[in-house]
Amino acid sequence: MNNAIRFCAVSLLVVSILWANEVPKKNGRIILASFYPMYISTLNVAQGVPGLKVVNMTKPQTGCLHDYQLTPQDMKTLSTAWVFVVNGGGMEAFIDKAVKQQPMLKIIDASKGIELIKGDGEEGDNPHVWVSVSCAILQVKNVADGLAAADTANAAKYQANAAAYIVKLEALKTKMHKGLANIVSRDIITFHEAFPYFAKEFNLHIAAVIEREPGSEPSAGEFAKTIKTIKSHNVKALFAEPQYPAKAAQTIARETGLKVYTLDPAASGPDSKDAYLRIMESNLVQLQAALK
């Protein structure tokens, strides 16, 4: 190969790499979110920025990514992404595989700098940080900072979008604190380990959890232990989640006489920028009804 041909080949390779990493704006740049709550936050931060498309990698009804395995379609979608927004904190167990397959992919860890709640025994850190409104605000800031660093030309727009959304989140937080301020009974039974950050923020006490691992029905011994806790603590509130069957919660309700309410961790929902706000407002109504 003569020098001219070699130079052309190298030049073509460099241009191809640059094109793959930057993706021309006329074709659009894809910001990929790992699952629903990251998708909603990113929609708010990236709205109105030209040439961008925000995509939710997993199906909207997927829920939390417990033991989620990347599919061939996920890998194909990852290959088209400019930026990948993840919750972090151990939620995306597949992240190492994604990085290995797409080493040039820009990854934004939305939980960066957030103090994680430690799990019991051999359980890892709890990654459900977005369920706390205060932590969701920090995640929005992380997403905005990450996108601003990756796309400096539109940095001001990302930060302005984030600031506008945070105003709404702060108002929501104030509303929820006021709405729960006079609740006397603060013991609750939740469906799975999605609510420790939420409970910490709103001064609630999780007396028991129905299913440690979603989809794994409690044993007879675990049922008995939860029922005993309900009776000994005079628990008033039993909650299921819309993402999972309520069979186990209904069984406990029959044994205790409690009513089953719904507490939504906002792990799935409608394709709307205000969805998180609406879900949390609904949670406030459910808590007020259950703990009155």
C-alpha positions, 0 to 999 in steps of 0.5 A, spaced: 500 500 500 503 506 497 503 512 502 497 516 498 492 510 499 495 509 506 493 516 508 486 516 505 485 509 509 487 512 516 483 519 514 477 515 513 478 511 519 478 517 523 472 521 520 468 514 521 470 514 529 468 521 529 462 521 526 460 515 530 461 518 537 458 525 535 453 523 530 451 528 526 445 533 528 441 532 522 440 525 524 439 526 531 443 524 537 439 519 541 440 519 549 438 512 552 435 512 559 436 505 562 429 505 565 422 509 566 424 514 572 431 515 568 427 516 562 422 521 565 428 525 568 432 526 562 425 528 558 425 534 562 432 536 562 433 535 554 426 538 552 427 543 547 434 541 545 435 541 537 437 534 534 436 530 540 431 524 541 430 521 548 429 513 548 427 508 554 431 502 553 427 498 557 419 497 556 415 502 560 412 497 564 418 493 566 419 496 573 425 496 577 431 492 573 432 487 578 436 481 575 435 484 568 439 481 562 440 485 556 437 483 550 439 483 543 435 488 542 438 492 547 445 491 545 442 494 538 439 500 541 445 501 545 450 501 539 445 507 536 446 511 543 450 518 544 449 518 551 446 513 556 443 515 563 443 510 568 440 510 575 447 507 578 447 505 585 447 497 583 440 498 579 443 496 572 447 490 574 448 489 566 452 496 566 459 492 565 457 488 559 454 495 556 461 498 557 465 493 555 460 492 548 460 500 547 467 503 550 466 509 547 459 510 550 458 516 554 455 514 561 451 519 566 450 516 573 444 519 576 446 517 583 453 520 583 454 523 590 448 520 593 449 517 600 446 510 599 442 506 604 446 500 606 442 493 605 441 488 611 446 482 611 449 480 604 444 485 601 447 490 597 446 498 597 439 500 596 439 503 589 431 506 589 434 513 590 429 516 585 423 514 590 425 520 594 423 527 591 430 530 594 434 524 591 430 525 585 432 532 585 439 531 585 439 526 580 436 531 575 442 535 577 446 530 575 443 528 568 443 536 567 451 536 569 452 530 565 449 532 558 452 539 559 459 536 559 457 532 553 454 537 549 457 544 551 453 548 546 447 546 549 449 546 556 445 553 558 439 549 555 440 543 559 441 547 566 435 551 565 431 545 563 433 542 570 432 548 574 425 549 571 423 542 573 426 542 580 422 548 581 416 543 580 419 538 584 421 542 590 413 544 590 411 537 590 416 536 596 413 541 600 406 539 598 407 532 601 411 534 607 405 538 609 400 533 607 403 528 611 405 532 617 399 531 622 399 523 620 400 520 627 400 512 625 407 512 621 408 504 620 407 501 613 408 495 610 411 496 603 411 491 597 418 490 596 425 494 598 423 500 593 421 505 599 427 506 604 429 513 601 421 515 601 420 513 608 426 516 610 424 523 607 417 523 609 419 520 616 415 513 615 417 507 618 417 501 614 415 495 619 416 490 614 416 488 607 412 483 603 417 481 598 424 482 599 425 480 591 419 482 587 416 476 584 418 471 589 412 469 594 413 469 601 414 463 605 409 461 610 414 463 615 415 470 612 407 471 612 406 469 619 412 474 621 409 479 617 402 478 620 405 478 627 409 485 626 402 488 623 399 486 630 404 487 635 405 494 632 398 496 630 400 497 623 394 501 619 397 501 612 398 495 607 401 497 600 402 493 594 405 496 588 402 497 581 408 493 577 407 487 581 401 482 582 398 484 589 396 476 591 401 476 597 398 483 600 391 480 599 393 474 603 396 478 609 390 483 608 385 477 609 389 475 615 389 482 618 383 485 616 387 491 613 385 494 607 390 494 601 392 501 598 397 502 592 404 505 593 407 507 586 415 507 586 414 510 579 418 505 576 413 505 570 408 509 568 405 514 562 410 517 557 409 524 560 414 529 562 410 530 569 408 523 570 413 523 576 409 529 579 403 525 578 405 519 581 407 522 587 401 526 588 397 520 588 402 516 593 400 522 598 393 521 597 394 514 598 398 515 604 393 520 607 387 515 606 391 509 609 394 513 615 388 518 617 
